[in-house]
Amino acid sequence: MVILTLNCGSSSVKYQLYDWRKRLVIAKGVVERVNTHNSFIKHETLGKDECTADVPCPTHREAIKLVTSFLLDPEHGAIGDLSAITAVGHRVVHGADRFSKSTVIDASVLSIFREVSDLSPLHNPANIMGIEAAQAVLRDIPHCAVMDTAWHQTMPARAYIYALPFEWYRDYHVRKYGFHGTSLLYVAKRAAVLLGKDPKDTNLILLHIGNGVSANAVAGGISVDTSMGLTPLEGLVMGTRSGDIDPAIPFFIMNKTGLSANEVENILNKKSGILGITEKYIDRRDVVAAAERGEEQARLAIEIEAYRLKKYIGSYAAALGTVDALVFTAGVGEMNPHIRARCLEGLAPLGFIVDLEKNELSRTRNAETVISADRSPVKIFVIPTDEEIVMTEDTVALIEGHYDVHTHFSYTFQKPDYCNIMREEGLRSELEKNPKLKSILAFSR
């Protein structure tokens, strides 16, 4: 059984081909700059060199066809015929409150995604285009949707209802939904494994820190609060998104400048956050380097981001009462010890004690590490996320007929002996270059 997973953004298509029988990623890649004449594909097949090619992709349909052509390519491909693909799993950002778990896609499901697109105008239309394009190319196999919002459907009303006229919730579905659910599900289940506990016995604070950033409070193995809201704009400081602000600011700026609501919304989503503060950087590595060179706005951006993260850690610790582990994940969370250290400063009284040497060592996407001090009451983990394996396993279970909501379903990565072969191979290479890394691995190798 071979599963193709697709993550279609507004201008990109990320993909992975997974051999379920062998438990092995056999190909992966990304098409960038979809909708332009400068689009290109970066493709990698197991055992072969990575390759790139410039190919115009004016729509997602051409991008999907490009992906399948590379999967079939005699030199760079991984399969001989598209009939080798058993099913396709699609990432869908917003399922509103209509889905609490992944689902097989049919006309009624697509209709719901269109219906709720106004809640995610930057994401859902691209997801829908990707689904339709893939269905046109891969006609006779099941297509499944894995929603980012599904993980958060366990939140209680006190966490997701805003202090707004209740009719807005009743009539327009204005409420907190939360995002990054596929990533958060994975790291929550893996944290339970590292703690040696059943997920239902774990209280966790999860920090997904990438270009998009969200915090998640997990009680008894389920999501009970999260920082993102009706849209991914609410919450923490992000690469280009503002996160929490006074809601009067957009009206103030519109009155002062004459900007339209759409123009201000675009600024809050695409020109704010780290980019807005520094006026030139998004990548946190660039921000840290600039701060070290003495650039004041870069230093300020780090302080603001770390301070906001610290406040969310403290508030979720208060909401949970008892915390078993704090988990960092996603690009910045996994690879930037400077940001991790700054947001943990001064949190020892709450039980979060970081070992700065361990934290500095932890720069890998191939292994789970422990960066808390031995005396820390709360474990602090860095867990590389794996949204693709969640999408793959949900798709397999859906087509085999034994899938259920995550509290009644067990993933292969919940087993203590779970192994990601590609990551294991990558780790071996890393350990040869940096043997000290072995001292902070969550599992001995």
N, C-alpha and C positions, 0 to 999 in steps of 0.2 A: 504494500500500500504506500503510495507516494502522495504527499499533501503539499500543495502550493499555497503559501500565504502571501497576501497582498496588503500593503499599507499605502493607500493612495492619498497623498496630500494635494493641495491646490496646484502645486507645480512639480510634484515628484511621485515616483512609484517605487517603494521599497518591496523587495520580494525575497522569498526563501523557498527552496525545494527540499523537503524532508522525507527520507526513507523511513517509514514507521517501523517496518520489520527489523531493520538494522539499527534503529534509533540513531540516525546519522543525518546531518545536514550535507546534502550532496551538491547544492549550488545556492548562491545568494548574490544579491546585487541591488543596484538602484539606478533608476532613470531620473536624471535631474533636468530642471528647466523645461518641463513639459509645458506646452502652450507657446513655445518660442521656437525660432529657427536655430537656436544655439544649444538645443538639448543634446545630451550625451548619456551613454550607458556605461556603468562600471560593473563588471561581471566577474564572478569567481566560481569555478567548479572545483570540487574536491580533487586534489592531486594534480591540478593544473595551475599555471600562472594566471594571475589576475589580468584581465584585459579591459580596454576602454575603446569606445567608438563614438564619433560624433554623428548623430542621426536626427534629422528634424522630426519632432513629434508635436504637431499642432494641436492634438487632443490626446486624451487618455487612451482612446482606442488604438492609435498608432503606438503609444508607449507599451500597451499590453501586448500588441503584436510583436513589438521589438523584443520584449522579455521572452516571449515564447520562441522567437527565432533564435535567440542566444541559447536557450535551454536545449534546442534541437541542433545547434550548430555542430558540424562534423568535427571541427577542431576544438571548440571551446565548450561544447554542450555537455549535458549530463544524462539525457534520455534520447531514445531513438525515435519516439513517436509521442504525440500529445495524449494518446490513449493510455500512456503509462501513468498519467495524473488521475488520481482517484477522486479528489475533491479539492475545492478551493476555500480557504478561510480568509475573510475580509475584516480588516479593522474598520469599525464605524465609531466615530467620536461620540455622537450624541444619540442616545435612544430614549431620551427624556425619562419619564417614569413608566414607560410602556414595557420595558424589558428588565427582568431581574437576572437574566442569564442569556447565554448565547443561543442563537436560533438558526434553523435552516431558512434561507431566503426564498420567499415566493412573492407574488405580486402584492399581496396585502402587507407584507413586511416592508417592501420598497415604498409602498404608499405611506406608511407611517414615517419612514425616514424623510420622505419629502415633506410630510405634514409638520415635522418638528425642525425642519431646516432653518426656520427663522430663529431658533434658539442657538444654532451654531452655523451662521452664514459663511464662515471662513472654512469650515471643515466638511459638514455633511454633503454639500453639493459635489465636492471633489470625491468623497467616498462613494456617492451614488453613481457618478460618472465612471469610476473605476469598476464598480460592480457590473454595470451595464456593459462596459467594454469587455470585461472578462467573460461575461455570459455570452456575448456575441462570438468570441473566439473559442471558448470552451463550453459548447452548448449542452452536451449530454451528460454532465456530471453535476453533483450537488454543489451549491455555493452556500456558505454559512457566514453569518455575521457575528462578530465578537465586539460588544459595545464597551467603550471606556466607562460609561456611566453605570453599567450593571452592578459592579462591585459595591457601589455606594447606596444601593437601594435598601440596604439594611439600616440606614441612618434613621434615628427617631425624629418625629416631627419637630421637637424642640431644637434640633440641629439644622433642619432644612427649611423651616418656615421663616421668612423674613418679617420684620416688624413693619409691614406695609398693609394697605387695605386688603383684607382677606379675599375680597372678590378678585383681586389680581391673581391670586393663587388659584381660586376656583374657576375663573373664566379664561385666564391666559397661561396657567401653569407656571407662574413665576415662583420659583423656589430654588434652593441650592441643589445641584445635581452632582457636582464633583466629576473629576476626570482622572486620567492616568490609571484607570482601574485595572487594566490588564497587567501593567507593570507592578502595581501595588499588590495585586493578588499573588503574583509570583514571589515577591520578596517576603510577603507575610507568611506564606507557606514554608519558604526556605528558612525564615527566622525561627519558626516553630521547630524545624528539624535541628537547627543548630543549638536550640535551647533544650532539646531532648523532650519536648512536650507535645501533647496533642494541640492542634491549633485552637480548639475551644477553651484551652486553659492558658492562653497567652494574651497579654496586654502589650501593645506595641505602639511606638511612634515612628512613622515611616516618612522619610524625606526624599522625594523624587526631585532631584536638582539637575536640570539640564537647561536648555533654552527656555522651556516651560518649567515651572516649579510648583510643586504642591506638597502640602503636609497632610498626613492622614492619621487619625486616632483610631486604633483598633482595640476593641474590648471583647474578650471571649472569642477571638478569631474573626470578628466581623467589623466592618467599617461603621463607626458611630459618629464621625465628624471628619470634615475635610476642608481645606482652605479655599479651593476653587468653588465657584458658585453656579449661578444660572448659566454663565459662560466661563471659559478658562481665564477671564480677565481678573477675577477677584483673587485676593490672597497675597501671596508672597511677591517680592520683587523678582522679575524675570528678565530674560535677555532683552526683550523689546516691549514687554507688557508692564503696566504700572503696578499691578496688584492693588491692595487696599488704598483708597484715597477718600477724602471728603466728597460725597456725591454731589455737592454743590459746585465743585470745581468746574465740571464741563459747562454748566450754565453760565458761570462767571466768565470763563474764557470765550464762550460764544458771544456774550454781550460785549466784551471788550474788543474782540477781534473781528466779529462778523463771520467767523467760521460756522459752517453748517454742522448739524448733529453727526452726519456721516463722516465729515472731515475730522471732528474731534474724536469720534470712535476709532478712526484709523490711526490717529496719533497715539491714543491710549494703548492700542494693540501692537502697533508696529514701530513707533518712534519714542517709546518711553522706557521704563525699566533701566537696565544697565546702560543701554544705548542713550537714553534720554539724559541720564546723569553725566556720563562721560563725554557725550556728544560725538563719539567716534568708535567706541568699542562695544562688542557683544560678547565675544569669546572671553571667558574668565581668565584664561591664560594670558591673553593680551592685557587684561585689566590688572592682574597681579604684577606683570612685568612693568607696566606703566607706573603703577604705584611705587614699585621699588626704584624707579628712575626719578621719583619725586613729583609725579603728576598728581596734583591735589584732587582733581575730580575723580580720578581713578581710585585714589585712596578712599575718598568719600563714598564711592559706589560700593566698595567692599564693606565698609563700615555699615552702610544702610542695609545692604543685603543680609549681612551677618546678624545685625540687630533685629531685623524682622524675623529671621529664622529662630533666633534665640527666644523671642517673645512667643512664637507659636509652639516651640518645644515646651516652654513653661506653662502655657495655657492648656495644652493637651495633657501635660503631666498632672495638672490640677483636675482636669475633667476625668481622667482615668483613675486617679488615686494611687494605684500601683502600676508601675511600668516594669516589664521584664526586659525589654530591649529597645534601643533606638537604632534605626537602620538608615544608612545613607545609600542611595542608588542613583542611577542614570549618569550621564556623562560627567557632570561636575561633581556629583556626590561620590562617584567611583574614583575619579582621577585628580581631584583638587584638594590636597591636604590643607592648604592655606585657608580655604573657605570653611572646611570642616572645623579646623582648630578655632577659628575666630568665632563661629557661632556657638561653640561649646565653652568659651571662656566664662568663668564665674558660675557655672551650673553645678559645681560639686555639691553644694548644699541640697540640691534636688536629687542627688544620686548619680549624676552623669560625670564621671571622672575619666578624662581621656589621657592616654599615654602618648605624649607628643612624639616620642621616637617611633612607636608603632604606627601612629597616624602618618608620619612622614614616609614610612616604608610602603604604606598601602597605596599603590598606584597600579592596579591591575584590573583588567576586565575578564581575567581567566580564572579567578578564584575568590572565594568568600574569606574575608579577613576579620580579625578581632582587633579593635584599636582602643578598647577600654583598658584602664589600669587594672591590675589584679585585684585591687581593693575596691573597685567600683561596684556599688550595689546594683547598678543597671548595666547590662552588657551593651556595648556599642559595636555594631557590625557594619561592615561595608559589603554589600551583596550586589554583584553585577546583575542587572535585570535581564530578563529573557522573555519579552512579550511574544516572540514568535513561537516558543514552545507551548505557551498557553493557548494561542490561536490554533496551533496544530492539534493539541490534545482535545480541545473542545470540538474541533471539526471531526476528528476521528470518532469521538464518543457520540456525536450527533448522528453521524451516518451509520454507526453500529447500533444505535438505539438505546444506549445505556447512560446518556448524559443527564446531569441534574444540576441544580444550583450548588455552588461550591461547598456549602456546609454538608451536603449529602453526596459528595463526589470526591474521589481521591485521585490526585495526579501522580504520575510516575516520579516527578521531582520531589514528592513528599517522602520518598523512601530514603533512609539514611545512606544506602549504597548507590544512590543515583549518580550517574556520571555523564557529563557532557563531553563527548570524545574530542571535539575540536578544541574546547577550552583546556582539556587535560594536556593535549599536545602543545598548545600555546604556553601553558604553565611550565611544562618541562623546559622549554626554551628559555623562559624568563628566569627560572631557578638556576640555570647554568650561568646566566649573566649576573644574577643577584641572589646568591644563596641565603642571604639574611631574610628574604621574603618568606622563607619556610617557617620562621619563628612566629609569624602572626597569622598563619593559615588556620581557618576555623576547623578544618579537618587535616590531620597529619597525612603527608604523602610519602 
